[in-house]
Amino acid sequence: TSETYNANKLLLLGAVEDSIFGKSTASMVTQFNTTSAYIPAANTEIDSLFLALYITDFLGDEDQDLTLSVYEFTDRIFMDSVYYSDYDVAGKYDPVPLVQKTITPEAGTAYELFIEDQDFIDKFLAIESDTGTFYNDSIFKDYFNGFYITAEPTSEEGTMARVLINNTLSRLSMKYANDSTDVDSTVERDFFYAHFSIN
């Protein structure tokens, strides 16, 4: 579920234990948007790919670590539809995580989770010259359904993060080179960054 704070959309992520209400958990499903900063072309080489999440602050036990897990979502979600907090994600994501990272809570931090899963990277390479996929938002989201993200606290009290999803630092970033990038006199390829927002 989400909460509105200072006109910004904050998504809760994690779990906390309360003596009255019991255990509350929050995970998130999000898409990422196509971007004109990425130019499809042949001979694409992806140097690195990472998802960054900007966390404004934490609730609960801030002295214990939190393990983030990112899964590839396999179902389509739509901007004009309403998804409630009891939305069931069972069977709608690949159960093998793209990346996991244990973080130490620190407010106002963008945490970078490097995705090295070759099958997910190959999805970009399989359509390297397909301009239609990258220039049409609906087709893009039919192909890349987004992410399912969970957070597991290590303490009994639990920890929950407030993720500011429309912060410019919350995004999927790719360092890449292909036939669209400039060629200089050096032997190495010229790599560029493309940032896919998740706002």
C-alpha positions as CSV (number, residue, x, y, z in Angstrom):
1,T,0.0,0.0,0.0
2,S,1.1,3.6,-0.2
3,E,0.8,6.9,1.7
4,T,0.9,10.5,0.5
5,Y,3.4,12.8,2.2
6,N,4.2,16.3,1.1
7,A,2.5,15.7,-2.2
8,N,4.9,12.8,-2.9
9,K,4.0,9.2,-3.3
10,L,5.7,7.0,-0.7
11,L,5.6,3.2,-0.9
12,L,6.1,1.2,2.3
13,L,8.5,-1.8,2.1
14,G,9.3,-4.2,4.9
15,A,7.7,-5.6,8.0
16,V,7.0,-4.5,11.5
17,E,5.7,-6.2,14.6
18,D,3.1,-4.4,16.8
19,S,1.9,-5.6,20.2
20,I,-1.7,-4.6,19.3
21,F,-2.0,-5.1,15.6
22,G,0.4,-8.0,15.1
23,K,2.7,-8.2,12.1
24,S,2.3,-5.9,9.2
25,T,4.1,-6.5,5.9
26,A,4.5,-4.4,2.8
27,S,5.9,-5.2,-0.6
28,M,5.7,-3.3,-3.9
29,V,5.0,-3.8,-7.5
30,T,6.2,-1.2,-9.9
31,Q,6.9,-0.6,-13.6
32,F,9.7,1.3,-15.2
33,N,9.3,3.7,-18.1
34,T,11.0,3.8,-21.5
35,T,13.4,6.7,-22.1
36,S,14.7,8.6,-25.1
37,A,18.1,8.4,-23.5
38,Y,18.3,4.8,-24.7
39,I,18.8,4.6,-28.5
40,P,18.2,1.1,-29.9
41,A,20.8,-0.1,-32.3
42,A,22.7,-3.2,-33.3
43,N,25.7,-4.6,-31.5
44,T,24.5,-3.6,-28.1
45,E,26.7,-4.3,-25.1
46,I,25.4,-3.8,-21.6
47,D,28.2,-3.0,-19.1
48,S,26.0,-2.8,-16.1
49,L,22.3,-2.6,-15.0
50,F,21.1,-1.6,-11.6
51,L,17.9,-0.6,-9.9
52,A,18.1,2.3,-7.4
53,L,15.5,3.0,-4.7
54,Y,15.5,6.3,-2.8
55,I,14.5,5.7,0.8
56,T,13.4,8.8,2.8
57,D,13.4,7.2,6.2
58,F,12.7,4.0,8.2
59,L,10.1,2.9,10.8
60,G,10.8,0.3,13.6
61,D,14.2,-1.0,14.4
62,E,16.7,1.1,12.5
63,D,19.7,-0.6,14.1
64,Q,19.2,-3.8,12.2
65,D,19.7,-4.7,8.5
66,L,17.0,-5.1,5.9
67,T,17.3,-7.6,3.0
68,L,15.9,-6.3,-0.3
69,S,14.8,-8.8,-3.0
70,V,13.9,-7.8,-6.6
71,Y,11.9,-10.1,-8.8
72,E,10.8,-9.8,-12.4
73,F,7.1,-9.2,-12.5
74,T,5.3,-11.3,-15.2
75,D,1.9,-9.7,-15.2
76,R,0.7,-6.5,-16.8
77,I,-0.4,-3.6,-14.5
78,F,-2.1,-0.5,-15.8
79,M,-2.0,3.2,-14.8
80,D,-5.8,3.6,-15.1
81,S,-6.6,0.7,-12.8
82,V,-6.8,0.7,-9.0
83,Y,-4.8,-1.9,-7.0
84,Y,-5.6,-2.3,-3.3
85,S,-3.3,-3.4,-0.5
86,D,-4.7,-7.0,-0.7
87,Y,-3.6,-7.3,-4.4
88,D,-2.4,-10.9,-4.7
89,V,0.9,-11.3,-6.5
90,A,1.0,-15.1,-6.3
91,G,2.1,-16.6,-9.6
92,K,2.7,-13.2,-11.1
93,Y,6.4,-12.9,-10.8
94,D,9.5,-15.1,-11.4
95,P,10.3,-16.7,-8.0
96,V,14.0,-16.5,-8.6
97,P,15.2,-13.0,-7.6
98,L,17.0,-10.8,-10.1
99,V,19.1,-9.4,-7.2
100,Q,19.2,-9.4,-3.4
101,K,21.0,-6.9,-1.2
102,T,21.2,-6.5,2.5
103,I,21.2,-2.8,3.5
104,T,21.8,-0.9,6.8
105,P,19.0,1.6,7.3
106,E,20.1,5.2,6.6
107,A,17.5,7.8,5.8
108,G,17.8,9.9,2.7
109,T,19.8,7.2,0.8
110,A,19.5,5.8,-2.8
111,Y,20.4,2.1,-2.6
112,E,21.7,0.6,-5.8
113,L,21.0,-3.0,-6.6
114,F,23.1,-4.4,-9.4
115,I,21.2,-6.8,-11.7
116,E,23.5,-9.5,-13.1
117,D,20.8,-12.0,-14.1
118,Q,21.7,-12.8,-17.7
119,D,18.2,-13.8,-18.7
120,F,16.9,-10.4,-17.7
121,I,19.8,-8.6,-19.4
122,D,19.2,-10.8,-22.5
123,K,15.6,-9.3,-22.8
124,F,17.2,-6.0,-23.7
125,L,19.7,-7.6,-26.1
126,A,16.9,-9.6,-27.8
127,I,15.3,-6.4,-29.0
128,E,18.4,-4.2,-29.4
129,S,17.3,-2.8,-32.8
130,D,13.5,-2.8,-32.2
131,T,12.7,0.9,-32.0
132,G,9.0,0.2,-31.7
133,T,9.4,-1.4,-28.3
134,F,11.4,1.5,-26.9
135,Y,9.5,4.3,-28.5
136,N,6.0,3.1,-27.5
137,D,5.2,3.1,-23.8
138,S,2.4,0.6,-23.9
139,I,4.4,-1.9,-26.0
140,F,7.4,-1.4,-23.8
141,K,5.4,-2.3,-20.7
142,D,3.8,-5.3,-22.4
143,Y,7.4,-6.6,-22.8
144,F,8.9,-5.3,-19.5
145,N,6.1,-5.8,-16.9
146,G,8.2,-4.4,-14.1
147,F,9.4,-5.5,-10.7
148,Y,8.1,-7.1,-7.5
149,I,10.1,-5.9,-4.5
150,T,10.2,-7.3,-1.0
151,A,12.2,-6.4,2.2
152,E,12.9,-8.8,5.0
153,P,14.1,-7.3,8.3
154,T,16.5,-9.2,10.5
155,S,15.1,-8.0,13.8
156,E,12.0,-9.3,15.7
157,E,10.6,-5.8,16.0
158,G,11.0,-5.4,12.2
159,T,11.8,-2.5,10.0
160,M,9.8,-0.7,7.3
161,A,11.2,1.6,4.7
162,R,9.5,4.6,3.0
163,V,10.5,4.5,-0.6
164,L,10.0,7.7,-2.6
165,I,9.2,6.3,-5.9
166,N,9.0,9.5,-7.9
167,N,12.4,10.7,-6.8
168,T,14.7,11.1,-9.8
169,L,17.2,8.7,-8.1
170,S,14.6,5.9,-8.0
171,R,15.2,4.3,-11.4
172,L,16.6,1.5,-13.5
173,S,19.9,2.6,-14.9
174,M,21.8,1.0,-17.8
175,K,25.4,1.6,-18.9
176,Y,25.5,0.6,-22.5
177,A,27.2,0.9,-25.9
178,N,25.9,0.0,-29.4
179,D,26.2,1.2,-33.0
180,S,24.4,4.4,-32.1
181,T,27.1,5.6,-29.8
182,D,30.0,7.7,-31.0
183,V,33.3,6.2,-32.0
184,D,36.6,7.9,-30.9
185,S,40.2,7.1,-31.4
186,T,40.5,4.8,-28.4
187,V,40.2,1.0,-28.5
188,E,37.5,0.9,-25.9
189,R,33.9,1.5,-26.6
190,D,32.2,4.7,-25.6
191,F,29.5,3.8,-23.0
192,F,26.5,5.9,-22.2
193,Y,23.9,5.9,-19.4
194,A,20.2,5.5,-19.9
195,H,17.9,6.0,-16.9
196,F,14.5,4.4,-16.9
197,S,12.3,6.2,-14.4
198,I,9.8,4.4,-12.2
199,N,7.8,7.4,-11.2
